[in-house]
């Protein structure tokens, strides 16, 4: 009955934590650490979780005890009283799903339910020690349950995919080949993206499972033309232990549509009419589930439990049924066919979404009078969330402010892509919202963008239009993600433009506009100078605009500044954003700097070469913040005007000077961290240069594809910056500084923004609900960007006074108060 929450990235350590929780008799509650902290804290509060393995800051003010994953198992075991072993009806896990009432709800799944599902799969598909199962599904999606635990029941090998590998089709294909995967799962939309990937041709597996969305017959047929494997279509809501039905979608299956199939062991599927009577084959009805795999109910919500888990009518062989809300019909052979939803719940790229939850968050914004959200498929194969907004009288429609508000409270897959302001919402004759009358969004390009003028720009623009389904050709400065792109569509764009180019999913994120992606492709063809640098030169331009002074973002310890791309795109006011990178990455043979002051002087020269007049705006994350303060002091010493100096969870050098020198293995852990992998993913004996490089290449990570010389440069940069930071003595910068603290990481670290007081004129501080590693991510950026943008505009010399005063640069906030 005790709930233990786990908010860790995908790794072997997370698997061990989940096994330990179940072995103790407790139940686990998976959380995605990348989701907004306000949402995660709301779930922890609602669930009354006793323990959290993850960021300690999430527990502030709660009765939840934080545990650090990297210290588990150290010291003597605690003296704890014996507790009874978990029984079949005790909870095994609780997974939170989107809630129609405006808040997520927790589904309690007992051991008996999930064991039935796992044992059925083990026996039915003869899974055993010769199999290799890929764990790639996020732990907050219940498909992960069989990926995680079936290997331990069957003797199969568990292969844990690196964080974010599930988003990249090319990466997944490399993983399948490198690890000889025999069993894996895809949401149909991701399967479609994988089948688009040329590397998928000729792939072999024993069993591929699909669930989470309806499996189109055309996709089934395309699968069998591309991959040699059995394909099986599964179905099941979170409220019924993962999957309750199965259908062999083999090469000979000609069903249209593809059925969700037949019930698994000890489970029954009932298609009933409005009076709970069975309907004959071919007649639509609501699908109800019965049998051993039903969840206990919703955590702390007896009202919702009673509404969806009902007593079975006389004549059915079940005591209790779950009303799925799905419309279905029976075939003559008793296979069930899914026909759609009866309510406003939708599935988007495998994630279950209640539109009511999105509408509730949107309606809570003070500028919003009324709101409606739809999942639209105006173009076949492309579903997006569209938000319709009626603003309060006298309030302007501010898309960026609304999107930032949504990012504070919802995961990224629940944030609308299209935004449509309306004077009023359309209603039916009965006064209800007329959803059919809501207009289709116009996904057109930015009208201020110049048209593409080179052949390569036109080709890239045409690819944007095709992949995004735009009615018009986008302009040269239009951003793929601002036009509605996401990771699956980015993978399709990379495929569409590859054609002899070395173009990956990461390239689209790095060069998201038509003009910049075309310029990158031209560089890759060797038609312009500097092609060999391809993002490794001393400057990467993350956004271009000539209207205002630029923002210069200085690299963290690894030397690369690509991490600032999300921030560059999120700033509401257009301005150029340059990333300054370590010179060693360019492989120019120059010796490394012998002091941080020398680095600051070199970066100051670079800034002055890019912008002749001040003010000069600077920002830096981690080590980059230390360098930003040093560059500001150097600019001031040269008599140059400094604008904004933003320190993103950076702390002065004395904070590190007395700490132990990093051991050699810390260098290799740092590179794993840069790669987004668990720093403890490798055992101590493999924490070497060769071990880390082999790991990255085996996992198919883009860093692993770098040349040995480039990898050496990254290793050297991490080590060099660590040494320089410890030996640096700050020169005071007599101007204002802005500090954004990762509030979830520093409860016991001893690090405080006040440590900068001797080194800056004034300090304005903001606590952001994020970990240090998550600060450049979308959720944290949604909070940082509006504050930073207001301060930049206030410091711009060309900004009118009225514009600079609204919104103003916010005041100091306490360490405990989230900005």
C-alpha positions in Angstrom: 0.0 0.0 0.0 3.0 2.4 0.3 3.7 4.4 -2.8 7.3 5.1 -3.9 7.7 7.6 -6.7 10.5 7.4 -9.2 11.5 10.4 -11.3 14.7 9.2 -13.0 15.7 9.1 -16.7 15.6 5.8 -18.4 18.6 3.7 -17.2 19.7 0.5 -15.6 19.6 2.3 -12.3 15.9 3.1 -12.7 15.2 -0.6 -13.5 16.9 -1.6 -10.3 14.9 1.0 -8.3 11.6 -0.3 -9.6 12.6 -3.9 -8.9 13.6 -2.9 -5.3 10.3 -1.2 -4.7 8.3 -4.2 -5.8 10.5 -6.6 -3.8 9.8 -4.5 -0.7 6.1 -5.0 -1.2 5.5 -1.3 -2.0 4.0 0.0 -5.3 5.9 2.3 -7.7 4.6 5.6 -9.1 6.6 6.6 -12.3 7.1 10.3 -13.0 8.7 11.9 -16.0 11.4 14.3 -14.6 11.1 16.4 -17.8 7.4 17.3 -17.1 6.6 20.6 -15.4 7.5 20.6 -11.7 4.1 22.0 -10.8 2.4 19.0 -12.4 4.8 16.5 -10.7 4.3 18.1 -7.3 0.5 18.0 -7.9 0.8 14.2 -8.6 3.0 13.6 -5.5 0.5 15.6 -3.3 -2.5 13.7 -4.8 -0.9 10.3 -4.4 0.5 10.9 -0.9 3.7 9.2 -2.1 5.9 8.3 0.9 9.2 8.3 -0.9 10.6 10.0 -4.1 13.7 8.7 -5.8 14.6 11.8 -7.9 15.0 15.5 -7.6 14.8 16.5 -3.9 13.3 19.9 -4.7 10.0 18.3 -5.8 9.4 17.3 -2.2 9.6 20.8 -0.8 6.6 21.4 1.5 5.4 17.8 1.1 5.4 14.8 3.4 7.3 12.9 0.7 10.9 11.8 1.7 13.5 12.4 -1.1 16.1 9.7 -1.8 19.1 10.2 -4.0 19.4 7.4 -6.5 23.2 7.4 -6.5 23.4 6.8 -2.7 21.0 3.9 -2.5 22.6 0.8 -1.0 25.4 2.7 0.8 25.9 2.3 4.5 24.4 -0.2 6.9 20.8 -1.3 6.1 18.2 0.5 8.3 16.6 -1.2 11.2 13.0 -1.5 9.9 10.2 -3.7 11.3 9.0 -6.7 9.4 6.1 -6.0 7.1 3.7 -8.5 5.6 4.4 -9.6 2.0 2.3 -8.0 -0.7 -0.7 -10.0 -1.8 -2.4 -10.5 -5.2 -4.8 -7.6 -4.6 -2.2 -5.1 -3.2 -1.1 -2.3 -5.6 1.9 -3.1 -7.9 2.0 0.3 -9.5 0.0 3.5 -10.0 0.1 5.4 -13.3 -1.4 8.8 -13.7 -3.3 9.6 -16.9 -4.9 12.7 -18.2 -8.1 13.6 -16.4 -11.4 14.9 -18.0 -12.0 16.9 -14.8 -9.0 19.0 -15.3 -6.4 17.2 -13.2 -4.6 13.9 -13.8 -5.9 10.8 -12.1 -4.0 7.8 -10.7 -4.9 4.3 -11.8 -4.1 1.6 -9.2 -3.1 -1.8 -10.7 -2.8 -4.8 -8.4 -0.3 -7.6 -8.6 -2.9 -10.2 -9.8 -3.8 -8.0 -12.8 -0.3 -7.4 -14.1 1.0 -10.9 -13.3 -1.9 -12.3 -15.4 -0.9 -10.1 -18.3 2.8 -10.9 -18.1 2.3 -14.7 -17.7 -0.1 -14.7 -20.7 2.5 -12.9 -22.9 5.3 -15.2 -21.8 3.4 -18.3 -22.6 1.4 -17.2 -25.6 4.5 -15.9 -27.5 7.0 -18.4 -26.0 9.3 -15.7 -24.8 12.4 -17.1 -23.2 16.2 -16.8 -22.6 17.0 -16.5 -26.3 15.0 -13.3 -26.6 16.2 -9.7 -26.3 13.5 -7.2 -25.2 14.0 -3.5 -25.9 12.8 -1.2 -23.1 12.2 2.1 -24.8 8.7 3.2 -23.7 8.5 6.0 -21.1 7.8 4.6 -17.7 4.6 6.8 -17.5 3.1 4.8 -20.4 1.9 1.4 -19.2 3.4 -0.5 -22.1 6.7 0.0 -20.2 5.5 -2.5 -17.6 5.8 -5.6 -19.7 9.1 -4.3 -21.3 10.6 -3.8 -17.8 9.4 -7.0 -16.0 8.7 -9.7 -18.6 12.5 -10.3 -19.1 12.8 -11.2 -15.4 9.9 -13.6 -15.5 11.0 -15.3 -18.8 14.8 -15.2 -18.6 15.0 -12.9 -21.7 17.7 -10.2 -21.8 16.6 -6.7 -21.0 18.2 -4.0 -23.3 17.6 -0.5 -21.9 17.5 2.2 -24.6 19.2 5.5 -23.8 17.0 8.5 -22.9 15.3 10.0 -26.0 16.3 7.1 -28.3 12.6 6.3 -28.7 12.1 9.6 -30.5 14.7 8.9 -33.3 13.9 6.3 -36.0 17.4 6.0 -37.3 18.7 5.6 -33.7 16.2 2.9 -33.1 17.2 1.0 -36.2 20.8 1.1 -35.1 19.9 -0.1 -31.7 17.9 -3.0 -33.1 20.8 -4.2 -35.2 23.5 -3.6 -32.6 21.7 -5.5 -29.9 20.0 -8.1 -32.1 16.6 -7.1 -30.6 14.0 -9.8 -31.0 11.0 -8.3 -29.1 9.9 -4.7 -29.1 6.9 -2.3 -29.2 5.8 0.6 -31.3 3.0 3.1 -31.2 1.6 3.0 -34.8 2.6 6.6 -35.5 6.2 5.9 -34.5 6.2 2.7 -36.4 5.2 4.7 -39.5 8.2 7.0 -38.9 10.5 4.0 -38.5 9.3 2.4 -41.8 10.1 5.8 -43.5 13.7 5.4 -42.4 15.9 3.7 -45.1 17.8 1.9 -42.3 14.7 0.0 -41.5 14.8 -2.1 -44.7 15.8 -5.6 -44.0 15.5 -5.3 -40.2 14.7 -8.6 -38.5 13.0 -9.3 -35.2 10.9 -12.1 -33.9 8.0 -10.2 -32.4 6.9 -6.6 -33.0 3.9 -5.3 -31.0 1.7 -2.3 -31.7 -0.7 -0.6 -29.3 -1.6 2.9 -28.1 -3.4 3.9 -31.3 -5.4 2.2 -34.0 -3.2 0.2 -36.4 -4.1 1.2 -40.0 -4.3 -1.7 -42.4 -2.0 0.1 -44.8 0.7 0.4 -42.1 0.4 -3.3 -41.4 1.0 -4.1 -45.0 3.9 -1.7 -45.3 5.5 -3.2 -42.3 5.6 -6.6 -43.9 7.2 -5.2 -47.0 9.9 -3.6 -44.9 10.7 -5.6 -41.8 10.9 -9.4 -41.4 9.0 -10.1 -38.2 5.7 -11.1 -36.8 3.4 -8.1 -36.1 0.8 -8.2 -33.4 -1.9 -5.6 -32.6 -2.7 -5.2 -28.9 -5.3 -3.2 -27.1 -5.9 -2.1 -23.6 -6.5 1.0 -21.4 -4.4 1.9 -18.4 -7.3 0.8 -16.2 -6.8 -2.8 -17.3 -3.1 -3.8 -16.8 -1.7 -2.8 -20.1 -3.4 -5.0 -22.8 -6.6 -7.1 -22.7 -6.8 -8.2 -26.4 -4.5 -9.3 -29.2 -4.7 -9.9 -33.0 -2.0 -11.5 -35.2 -1.6 -8.8 -37.9 0.5 -11.2 -40.0 1.3 -10.8 -43.7 -1.7 -12.9 -44.7 -4.2 -10.9 -42.6 -6.4 -8.9 -44.9 -8.7 -7.4 -42.2 -9.9 -3.8 -42.9 -9.9 -2.3 -40.3 -7.4 -4.3 -38.3 -9.2 -5.8 -35.2 -8.1 -5.3 -31.7 -8.9 -9.0 -31.5 -9.5 -11.6 -28.9 -9.3 -11.5 -25.1 -6.1 -12.6 -23.2 -6.3 -15.1 -20.4 -9.0 -14.6 -17.7 -10.3 -11.5 -19.4 -13.5 -10.8 -21.2 -14.6 -8.1 -23.8 -18.3 -7.2 -23.9 -19.9 -4.9 -26.5 -23.0 -3.6 -24.9 -25.8 -1.1 -25.8 -26.9 1.8 -23.6 -28.9 -0.5 -21.3 -25.9 -2.9 -20.8 -27.3 -5.6 -23.1 -25.0 -7.5 -25.5 -25.3 -6.4 -29.1 -25.2 -8.8 -32.1 -22.2 -9.0 -34.4 -21.9 -6.0 -36.7 -23.8 -3.7 -34.4 -21.8 -0.8 -32.7 -21.8 -0.6 -28.9 -19.6 0.5 -26.0 -16.7 -1.8 -25.1 -16.7 -3.0 -21.5 -13.9 -5.1 -19.9 -14.2 -7.7 -17.3 -11.9 -10.3 -15.6 -8.7 -10.5 -13.7 -6.8 -7.6 -15.3 -9.1 -4.8 -14.2 -7.5 -2.1 -12.1 -8.5 -1.5 -8.5 -9.8 1.9 -9.4 -8.7 5.5 -9.3 -6.4 6.6 -6.4 -8.4 8.7 -3.9 -11.3 9.1 -6.3 -14.2 6.8 -5.3 -16.6 9.0 -7.4 -14.6 8.4 -10.6 -14.1 4.8 -9.7 -17.9 4.3 -9.3 -18.5 6.1 -12.5 -16.2 3.9 -14.7 -16.0 0.6 -12.8 -19.6 -0.7 -12.6 -21.4 -3.7 -11.4 -22.0 -6.2 -14.2 -25.6 -6.8 -15.2 -27.1 -10.2 -14.6 -26.2 -12.8 -17.2 -22.6 -11.8 -17.7 -19.8 -13.9 -16.1 -18.2 -11.0 -14.3 -18.9 -9.1 -11.1 -17.4 -5.9 -12.2 -16.9 -4.1 -15.6 -14.8 -1.2 -16.8 -16.5 1.2 -19.2 -13.8 2.0 -21.7 -15.7 4.8 -23.6 -14.6 3.1 -26.8 -17.1 2.4 -29.6 -16.6 -1.2 -30.9 -18.3 -4.0 -32.8 -18.0 -7.8 -32.9 -17.1 -9.7 -36.0 -18.7 -13.0 -36.7 -15.5 -14.7 -35.6 -15.9 -12.9 -32.2 -12.9 -10.6 -32.9 -13.5 -7.1 -31.6 -13.1 -4.1 -34.0 -12.4 -0.6 -32.5 -14.5 2.2 -34.1 -13.5 5.3 -32.2 -14.2 7.2 -29.0 -17.5 8.1 -27.4 -16.2 11.1 -25.5 -13.5 13.8 -25.9 -10.6 11.6 -25.0 -8.0 11.3 -27.7 -4.8 9.4 -28.4 -1.9 11.4 -29.8 1.3 9.6 -30.7 0.3 6.9 -28.2 -0.4 9.3 -25.3 -3.9 9.3 -23.8 -5.1 12.9 -23.5 -8.3 14.2 -22.0 -9.1 17.4 -23.8 -10.9 18.6 -20.7 -7.7 18.7 -18.7 -6.0 21.0 -21.4 -9.1 23.2 -21.5 -9.1 23.5 -17.7 -5.5 24.6 -17.6 -6.0 27.1 -20.4 -9.2 28.5 -18.8 -7.2 29.2 -15.6 -5.1 31.9 -17.4 -6.3 35.4 -16.4 -6.5 36.5 -20.0 -8.8 33.7 -21.1 -12.6 34.1 -20.9 -13.5 30.8 -22.7 -11.5 28.1 -24.3 -11.9 24.9 -26.3 -9.4 22.3 -27.5 -9.8 19.9 -30.3 -7.6 17.1 -31.8 -7.9 17.8 -35.5 -6.8 15.6 -38.5 -7.5 18.1 -41.3 -4.8 16.4 -43.3 -4.6 12.6 -43.4 -2.0 11.1 -41.0 -1.4 14.4 -39.2 -3.2 15.0 -36.0 -2.6 18.2 -34.0 -4.1 19.9 -30.9 -5.8 23.2 -31.7 -6.7 25.7 -29.0 -9.6 28.1 -29.5 -9.4 31.1 -27.2 -11.8 33.9 -26.3 -9.9 36.5 -24.3 -11.3 38.6 -21.4 -12.6 42.0 -22.4 -9.7 44.4 -22.9 -7.1 41.7 -22.9 -5.0 41.0 -26.0 -4.5 37.5 -27.4 -0.9 36.6 -26.5 0.0 33.2 -27.9 3.4 33.0 -26.4 2.2 33.9 -22.9 -0.5 31.2 -23.2 1.9 28.6 -24.4 4.3 29.4 -21.6 1.4 29.0 -19.1 0.6 25.6 -20.6 4.2 24.5 -20.4 4.2 25.3 -16.7 1.4 22.8 -16.0 1.3 20.2 -18.8 3.7 17.8 -20.5 4.9 18.9 -23.9 2.6 16.4 -25.8 -0.5 18.2 -24.3 0.5 21.7 -25.4 -1.6 22.9 -28.4 0.3 23.3 -31.7 -2.3 25.6 -33.3 -3.8 28.7 -31.6 -7.0 30.3 -32.9 -8.3 33.5 -31.3 -12.1 33.9 -31.6 -14.6 36.6 -30.6 -17.0 34.0 -29.3 -17.2 30.2 -29.3 -19.9 28.7 -31.6 -22.8 27.0 -29.9 -25.6 24.7 -30.9 -29.3 25.5 -30.7 -29.2 24.0 -27.2 -26.5 26.4 -26.1 -23.7 23.7 -26.0 -20.3 24.2 -27.7 -20.6 23.4 -31.4 -17.3 21.6 -31.9 -18.0 20.9 -35.5 -18.3 24.7 -36.2 -14.8 25.5 -34.8 -12.7 26.6 -37.8 -9.7 24.7 -39.1 -6.4 26.3 -38.1 -4.5 28.1 -40.8 -1.0 26.6 -40.5 0.6 29.2 -42.8 4.2 30.5 -42.7 5.2 33.8 -41.1 4.2 36.6 -43.4 7.2 38.7 -42.5 9.7 36.0 -43.7 11.4 36.6 -47.0 10.7 34.0 -49.7 13.3 31.3 -50.4 15.5 32.5 -53.3 18.1 29.8 -53.9 17.4 26.4 -55.3 18.4 24.6 -52.1 16.2 27.0 -50.0 13.3 26.3 -52.3 13.9 22.5 -51.9 14.0 22.7 -48.1 10.9 25.0 -48.1 9.0 22.5 -50.2 10.0 19.7 -47.8 8.7 21.8 -44.9 5.4 22.3 -46.7 5.1 18.6 -47.6 6.0 17.2 -44.1 4.0 19.8 -42.2 1.1 19.9 -44.7 1.2 23.6 -45.1 -1.0 25.3 -47.7 1.7 27.7 -48.7 5.4 27.6 -49.2 7.1 28.8 -46.0 9.5 31.7 -46.0 13.3 31.4 -45.6 13.2 32.4 -41.9 10.3 30.3 -40.9 11.0 27.8 -38.1 10.0 24.2 -38.5 8.9 23.8 -34.9 7.1 27.1 -34.8 5.0 25.9 -37.7 3.9 22.8 -35.8 6.7 20.4 -36.2 7.6 17.8 -33.6 10.2 15.0 -33.3 8.3 12.5 -35.5 7.8 15.1 -38.2 11.5 16.2 -37.8 12.5 12.6 -38.5 10.4 12.6 -41.7 12.0 15.9 -42.7 15.5 14.6 -42.2 14.6 11.6 -44.3 13.0 13.7 -47.1 16.2 15.8 -47.4 18.8 13.2 -46.7 19.5 12.2 -50.4 23.2 11.9 -50.1 23.5 14.3 -47.2 24.6 13.3 -43.7 21.3 14.6 -42.2 20.1 13.4 -38.8 17.2 14.3 -36.5 19.5 16.4 -34.4 20.5 18.5 -37.5 16.9 19.6 -37.8 16.8 20.7 -34.2 20.1 22.6 -34.7 19.1 24.3 -37.9 15.3 24.7 -37.7 14.7 27.4 -40.3 14.6 27.0 -44.0 17.5 29.3 -44.7 19.8 27.8 -42.0 19.0 24.2 -42.9 19.7 25.0 -46.5 23.0 26.7 -45.6 24.0 23.7 -43.6 23.2 21.3 -46.5 25.3 23.6 -48.8 28.2 23.4 -46.3 27.9 19.6 -46.2 28.2 19.5 -50.0 31.5 21.4 -49.7 30.2 24.3 -51.9 31.1 26.9 -49.3 34.0 27.4 -46.9 33.9 25.9 -43.4 32.0 22.8 -44.3 34.2 20.7 -42.1 33.2 22.6 -39.0 29.4 21.8 -39.4 28.4 23.2 -36.1 31.8 22.9 -34.3 33.2 26.3 -35.2 33.8 29.0 -32.6 30.3 30.5 -33.2 27.0 28.8 -33.9 24.2 31.1 -34.8 21.0 29.7 -33.2 18.6 32.5 -34.4 19.0 35.4 -36.8 17.4 38.9 -36.7 19.0 42.3 -37.3 16.6 44.5 -35.4 18.1 44.4 -31.9 21.4 43.7 -30.1 22.3 40.0 -30.1 22.3 37.6 -27.2 25.7 35.8 -26.8 25.3 32.4 -25.1 28.6 30.9 -23.8 29.2 27.2 -23.8 29.0 24.9 -20.7 31.9 22.5 -19.7 31.6 20.4 -22.9 32.3 23.3 -25.2 29.2 23.0 -27.4 26.4 25.7 -27.4 23.7 23.7 -29.2 21.9 23.4 -25.9 20.7 27.0 -26.2 18.6 26.3 -29.3 15.4 25.9 -27.3 16.0 29.2 -25.5 16.8 31.0 -28.8 13.5 29.9 -30.3 11.5 30.7 -27.2 12.4 34.4 -26.9 9.2 36.3 -27.9 11.1 39.3 -29.3 13.2 38.5 -32.4 16.9 38.9 -32.0 20.1 37.2 -33.1 21.3 34.5 -30.7 24.9 33.4 -31.1 26.5 30.5 -29.2 30.2 30.8 -28.4 32.0 27.5 -28.5 35.3 26.1 -27.3 38.0 26.6 -30.0 39.4 23.1 -29.5 36.3 21.7 -31.1 37.3 23.2 -34.4 40.4 21.0 -34.5 42.6 24.0 -35.4 45.6 22.8 -33.5 45.8 25.8 -31.2 46.9 25.1 -27.6 44.2 25.4 -24.9 43.9 28.6 -22.9 46.0 28.7 -19.8 43.5 30.7 -17.7 39.8 31.5 -17.6 40.8 35.2 -18.0 42.5 34.3 -21.3 39.3 32.6 -22.4 37.3 35.6 -21.4 39.5 37.9 -23.4 39.3 35.7 -26.5 35.5 35.5 -26.2 35.3 39.2 -25.7 37.2 39.7 -29.0 34.8 37.3 -30.7 31.8 39.2 -29.4 33.2 42.6 -30.6 33.9 41.1 -34.0 30.3 40.0 -34.3 28.7 43.2 -33.0 30.4 46.6 -33.3 28.3 48.5 -30.8 26.8 47.8 -27.4 25.0 47.0 -25.3 26.3 43.4 -25.2 23.9 40.8 -23.8 25.4 37.7 -22.3 24.1 34.4 -21.0 25.6 31.2 -19.8 24.5 27.9 -18.3 26.7 26.2 -15.7 30.4 26.9 -16.6 29.0 29.2 -19.3 27.7 31.5 -16.6 31.1 31.8 -15.0 32.5 32.8 -18.4 29.6 35.2 -19.0 30.5 37.1 -15.8 34.2 37.2 -16.8 33.3 38.4 -20.3 31.1 41.1 -18.8 34.0 42.3 -16.6 36.3 42.3 -19.6 33.9 44.3 -21.7 33.5 46.8 -18.9 37.2 47.1 -18.5 37.4 48.0 -22.2 34.8 50.7 -21.8 32.0 48.8 -23.6 28.4 49.0 -22.6 27.0 45.7 -21.1 23.3 45.0 -21.2 21.9 41.8 -19.6 24.1 39.2 -17.9 22.1 36.1 -17.3 23.6 33.3 -15.2 21.7 30.0 -15.6 22.3 27.9 -12.5 26.0 29.0 -12.5 28.0 29.6 -9.3 31.3 31.5 -8.8 34.6 29.7 -8.8 35.1 29.7 -5.0 32.2 27.3 -4.8 34.3 24.7 -6.5 37.9 25.6 -5.5 37.9 23.7 -2.2 36.1 20.6 -3.5 38.1 17.5 -4.4 39.7 17.4 -7.8 37.6 15.4 -10.2 38.8 11.8 -10.6 39.5 10.5 -14.2 36.3 8.6 -14.2 34.4 11.9 -13.5 35.5 13.1 -16.9 33.9 10.1 -18.6 30.7 10.5 -16.5 30.6 14.1 -17.6 30.5 13.0 -21.3 27.7 10.6 -20.6 25.8 13.4 -18.9 26.4 15.6 -22.0 25.0 12.8 -24.1 21.9 12.6 -22.0 22.7 9.1 -20.7 22.8 8.1 -17.0 26.3 8.9 -15.7 26.1 5.6 -13.9 25.1 3.6 -17.0 28.6 2.0 -17.1 30.2 -0.1 -14.4 33.5 1.3 -13.0 35.7 -1.0 -15.0 34.2 0.4 -18.3 34.6 4.1 -17.3 37.4 4.8 -19.7 37.7 6.7 -23.0 37.3 3.5 -25.0 34.5 2.2 -22.8 32.5 5.4 -23.1 33.0 5.8 -26.8 32.1 2.1 -27.4 28.9 2.7 -25.3 27.9 5.8 -27.3 28.5 4.1 -30.6 26.8 0.9 -29.6 23.8 2.9 -28.5 23.8 4.8 -31.8 24.1 8.2 -30.1 25.1 11.1 -32.4 28.1 11.9 -30.2 29.4 8.4 -30.8 29.4 9.2 -34.6 32.0 11.9 -34.1 35.5 11.3 -35.2 38.1 10.2 -32.7 39.8 13.6 -33.0 36.5 15.5 -32.3 35.8 13.2 -29.3 39.2 13.9 -27.9 38.5 17.6 -28.2 35.3 17.2 -26.2 37.1 15.2 -23.5 39.9 17.7 -23.4 37.5 20.7 -23.2 35.6 19.2 -20.2 38.9 18.5 -18.3 40.4 21.9 -19.3 37.4 24.0 -18.2 37.2 22.2 -14.8 40.9 23.0 -14.2 40.5 26.7 -15.2 37.4 27.2 -13.1 39.2 26.0 -10.0 42.1 28.4 -10.6 40.1 31.5 -11.5 39.8 34.6 -9.4 36.9 36.8 -10.3 37.2 40.4 -11.4 34.2 42.3 -10.2 31.6 43.4 -12.8 29.9 46.5 -11.5 26.6 46.0 -13.2 23.3 44.1 -12.8 23.2 40.3 -13.1 20.2 38.0 -13.5 20.4 34.6 -11.9 18.1 31.6 -12.7 18.5 28.8 -10.1 17.5 25.2 -10.8 15.4 25.0 -7.6 15.0 21.2 -7.6 18.7 20.5 -7.2 20.1 22.7 -4.5 18.3 21.9 -1.3 21.4 20.4 0.3 24.1 21.5 -2.2 25.3 24.6 -0.3 25.1 26.5 -3.6 23.3 29.9 -3.5 22.9 32.8 -5.9 24.1 35.1 -3.1 27.6 33.7 -3.7 27.7 36.1 -6.7 27.2 39.3 -4.5 30.9 40.1 -4.2 31.4 39.8 -8.0 28.5 41.8 -9.5 26.9 45.2 -8.9 23.3 44.0 -8.2 21.7 40.6 -8.4 18.2 39.7 -9.4 17.3 36.0 -8.7 14.6 33.7 -9.9 14.0 30.1 -8.8 12.9 27.8 -11.7 11.2 24.5 -11.0 13.9 22.4 -12.8 17.0 20.3 -12.2 20.4 21.6 -13.3 20.4 19.3 -16.3 16.9 20.2 -17.3 17.4 24.0 -17.3 18.0 24.3 -21.1 14.9 22.1 -21.7 11.5 23.2 -22.9 9.7 23.3 -19.6 12.3 25.4 -17.8 12.8 27.6 -20.9 9.1 28.4 -21.0 9.6 30.1 -17.6 13.0 31.7 -18.3 12.3 33.1 -21.8 9.6 35.7 -20.9 11.6 37.0 -17.9 14.8 37.2 -19.9 13.1 38.7 -22.9 11.6 41.5 -20.8 15.0 42.3 -19.3 16.7 42.3 -22.8 14.1 44.6 -24.2 14.4 46.9 -21.2 18.2 47.1 -21.9 17.9 47.5 -25.7 18.8 51.1 -26.8 16.2 51.0 -29.6 13.3 49.9 -27.4 10.7 52.6 -26.8 10.2 53.4 -23.1 6.6 52.1 -23.2 7.8 48.9 -24.7 10.5 48.5 -22.2 8.2 49.0 -19.3 5.7 46.3 -20.1 6.4 43.7 -19.0 9.0 45.0 -16.6 12.1 43.0 -15.6 10.8 41.1 -12.5 12.1 41.8 -9.1 14.2 39.6 -6.8 12.3 36.5 -5.5 13.3 34.4 -2.6 15.1 31.1 -3.0 11.9 29.2 -2.0 9.5 31.0 -4.3 9.3 29.6 -7.8 9.4 32.4 -10.5 
